[in-house]
Amino acid sequence: MSREYEMAWLEYRNAYRISQNDDWFHSIVLCDENEELRVVREELKIFAEEFFQIKPRFYNKPLKKRKYLLVGRIDALPFELKIDQDVHQEGFILKSVRFKESSILVLAGPSNSSIIYGVYELIKRTILGEDLNQVNLVSNPKLRLRMLNHWDNLDGTIERGYAGNSIFFKDDSIVVSNRTKDYARLLASTGINGIVLNNVNVRKAALKLIEKDYLPKVAKLAHIFNDYGIKIFLSVSFASPIHLGGLNTADPLSSLVAKWWREKAKEIYSYIPNFGGFLVKADSEFNPGPHVYGRNQAQGANVIAKALEPFDGYLIWRAFVYNCMQDWRDQETDRAKAAYEIFKPLDGEFAENAIVQIKYGPMDFQIREPVSPLFGGLEKTNQILELQITQEYTGQQIHLCYLGTLWKEILDFDTYAKGEGSQIKRIIDGTVFGMKNCGMAGVANTGDSVNWTGHDLAQANLWTFGKLAWNPDDSLQHILEEWIKLTFGSEKTLLKNLSHMLMNSRKAYEEYTTPYGLGWMVNPGHHYGPNPEGYEYSHWGTYHRANWEAIGVDRTSKGTKFTQQYHSPWRKVYDDPNSCPEELLLFFHRLRYDYKMKNGKTLLQNIYDLHFKGVEKIEEFVKLWNELSPFIDEKRFTRVKDKLQTQLENAKEWRDAVNTYFYRKTGIPDERGRVIYP
Amino acid sequence: MSREYEMAWLEYRNAYRISQNDDWFHSIVLCDENEELRVVREELKIFAEEFFQIKPRFYNKPLKKRKYLLVGRIDALPFELKIDQDVHQEGFILKSVRFKESSILVLAGPSNSSIIYGVYELIKRTILGEDLNQVNLVSNPKLRLRMLNHWDNLDGTIERGYAGNSIFFKDDSIVVSNRTKDYARLLASTGINGIVLNNVNVRKAALKLIEKDYLPKVAKLAHIFNDYGIKIFLSVSFASPIHLGGLNTADPLSSLVAKWWREKAKEIYSYIPNFGGFLVKADSEFNPGPHVYGRNQAQGANVIAKALEPFDGYLIWRAFVYNCMQDWRDQETDRAKAAYEIFKPLDGEFAENAIVQIKYGPMDFQIREPVSPLFGGLEKTNQILELQITQEYTGQQIHLCYLGTLWKEILDFDTYAKGEGSQIKRIIDGTVFGMKNCGMAGVANTGDSVNWTGHDLAQANLWTFGKLAWNPDDSLQHILEEWIKLTFGSEKTLLKNLSHMLMNSRKAYEEYTTPYGLGWMVNPGHHYGPNPEGYEYSHWGTYHRANWEAIGVDRTSKGTKFTQQYHSPWRKVYDDPNSCPEELLLFFHRLRYDYKMKNGKTLLQNIYDLHFKGVEKIEEFVKLWNELSPFIDEKRFTRVKDKLQTQLENAKEWRDAVNTYFYRKTGIPDERGRVIYP
């Protein structure tokens, strides 16, 4: 293969796989009068050739007395399929049937894009060696919006990107290459159906993405991605009417502003009929917003949403609004409370095609935070759960940190908004409040590196994100097992070691960096590596306020009252250090270093212990990885080995810096006498 | 005036000045057969017109029975001047004589550029209202090299620049405008005779400054500056033979490399016959250097110096070499020791036209450091004292911080290298060791802001730097008084208040930031504002290692032994906390917070006290400035007022952050009960 990059789980390394399913791929019937299934055909061909080394023959009419694959829209099939389950617009059927003496494996869906998802499911099951003779499957995505947010800048850099440069942009131009299409394939194979191309911080040339300078080329990208069922969105500046329209205001209640957005929407859709909509970061970290004009967030969102509405476009509005110029001396203000305080009173005021996108926690993608109380707080507002696939605070794709475990906890978190069973996943799938335009957005961890994600094992995060967005009830064990098999192979040692490493990696990272919900002990700016007081005297509102005897912020009803933003029983559970989950203890409470934890040891000794333990886990990971050398090609083996080596060194640095920090604060040594640098 | 910038002390605001000297400016005789004194004529014309509103008449032959100004090279004068002092190549004579019934004020020097210095001296004395009828002055610069180092990047940004963008570069091009010439005038008027145009970190386009892409335009700049006696230097990358020459090595002992540098020098001098030479930052903070090839700093410098030697060019080699990837856990390594350890053994090995440029302190431009022991350590090596006029660590031209007081202390510091009288100023003027190619370099604080230096009062730093480089024995009181009179006027309140503010500003800054030589409690990266442990766990080698009971690094003979790099008596004086100057106590010693200081109070209480005191001084500065409103034009008054207001707020932030930091470490409150935030 002449590509300069690998195709992750679509690489079809057949060498280490055994599959009996090749007989379905010799003859393929496409019910495709208008060549709308072009990419389906292409994808099946690639797979058959690369995996089985066979050249499939394609037909457009049913065959007699044969075993074959039949693919088409449900309404275009030559016979009626009996199915006892609804098939959603993006869902598909994979079913083995007999028809006119033929054995037929039918792949069908209500739309062309739904069939694409089915193709990847079929390919996956084929590779995994499943018996498809008895298959009878209907698969529907549970979430409507399954989005990637790219924080790509037009100069080609990526904000918080750790996997090379942008796939979409270079030197203020849009790039269209073979890789564009391969990226669409990669994403479609996980079930993702929308991507925001550019950084939410819209600066310089990016302001003009919605102008005719760029729209024709954006349309080209959109066309490529649309083929794979993926819609294109753009991040726009709230001040666009000023920057681009020459208006002297961006006031959402100005009729001139409303008109400008309407005309802009019309113009964009004239280029891109399938355009997804806008993502807006407003009133947030120096980005302009409605606040400037004395308007609220709903007013700000609605003027743009209304403009998109005639075209079925979405307006996605980030809830990441807080005072980023806090004075550390101010102990009243609590950044954790900001989103709820600002958005809760506006519940019900957002337009139907407006969606509020909420970060998983009340702060900012730390390795451990409680779930944002805005989930469960908003009942009449469309919501997107925002996750960070890119590892800004979680090791920057140098550290192995599988985020599935973190996300699963969030999705399964029960808000009790309508009593038991009000989990986050039930809110964003529309069950709890009946809001349908909901979903999940992940900040992309991809770039133009050879393996897309910098760290080969970080591919698992992208895969898992897509799979959970399709079905948040899917088990991580299942998701991971499939990923490992597709990506590396089916050997037991591979499954055992990789599962162990991935499933334990987030906890390890938490342990050797900042346990108990502390967070923020990173170097300011780039956010890599330890700096225990790096943010302590800054304006970002992220303080732990450690002194000689205690640490943490009291966010209980006796402190900043953040706990009161939760439903019962959480407000009570979090309020008391005895009932508060220990992993969140220092997020909610200020405690003395000699506070006795459940295991009988002091808080301080537990902090020391966890830091030693976290590093030991990485030492174990290194060993486990080395055992895999017989099963993995040298390139990938060495790449990951090198990353793990760096991780181990950096984990030790974390351990030592944080332990030293607390030792220097308290003068209390480790009770087991391990090395803590003075 | 249509300029978009002001001319600082060359603004000739005649409104608030009284001078009786206009009668010298009606008739001016220039001994100038070849129009070599073009800029002298121009400068005198500008001054006469702007200051006296008279149009001088210029003659080329002596006048009879008249009072006039006579300007020319000594050997071109119509009569012999009797002077009893040597006039150096750059020195000048200003002398009132009678000749053929005329009263003549003679300004003469051995070279055209020396006359320029004389012109500015004459202008200054005229403005200040001195009686020139009896003047009889010979002025020679004491230092040979009086350099500005610009850290300007070719994209127009300035590393550590706080006064706008570059005057020289924009969008990877060289800018030549009226301002270029005005900048040359400004610098010449202070006595500066060399400038390095570009950043010592040579990256991207800057690599090519010594290629034909840029050389013709560099030559244009050189021409403009040469007219004012200023030579142009360039920063170059040690790896230029690789980047530009296509060689596969930059090994200084490679004959190919030597040849490349020789040819490069020849090429440059073919464009710029008066080219000054190169400045090189090698083996320093990720810049390439001879270390890569197992060669020492002298070998690295000499290969380039040799190439410049046929053209009388200088090779200036920075001594800022240290391990910038230190592990904070390593308590053996002491960054302060690096320069001495590396350069002392090479003393005498540097070529004659090579000069080692040494930062004033062993660390990096902190508000208080001891003088680098490399001064006095090197006896057979040309040396330049490197100062930072731009206020990287000293308030970034937001804070008023007059650096003359700091510089004067350094210049007057007696190294005792050859017994008493071995002051820094006597080393760099050649007296102590007889090395002649020495001098002072200041990192420029100028940019394209309206007042050149961002803060109007920061102009005093540029002025003072130039004046001290001309004569390090000049008194600050004298230097400042002249600057205030030229820049603002002669009113007593102006002199009193401004002198007080400027002379006390450095001490105030030290007090409310980091007293006792602590340093480094700044935000990493941009270096503005407090972050007491910002650098504590980093790789830069800048640690204070504060814990619950003590702070500071033991650099004595019992610690890292840094003190042993000094001559007696300093090694002993610094070694003992009782004899160590208190302002450097925590640079040399690790002390408990309850250490009793000379005033009977603890170290901790003194730290608290100084922080409160420092802020009080800024409150006083604000008052003193406000008293000046009647004497200063509104623009400048408001600009400085705004800066002082920000300084006051930021000084309070510093006070509170540092006090809180120590309070949180110790739990010991201020004994006077003032507010320390918990």
Interface residues (C-beta under 8 A of the other chain):
Chain A: W328 R329 Q331 N523 P524 G525 G529 P530 N531 P532 E533 G534 E536 Y537 S538 R545 A546 N547 W548 E549 E653 D656 A657 T660 Y661 Y663 R664 K665 T666 G667 Y677 P678
Chain B: W328 R329 Q331 N523 P524 G525 G529 P530 N531 P532 E533 G534 E536 Y537 S538 R545 A546 N547 W548 E549 E653 D656 A657 T660 Y661 Y663 R664 K665 T666 G667 Y677 P678
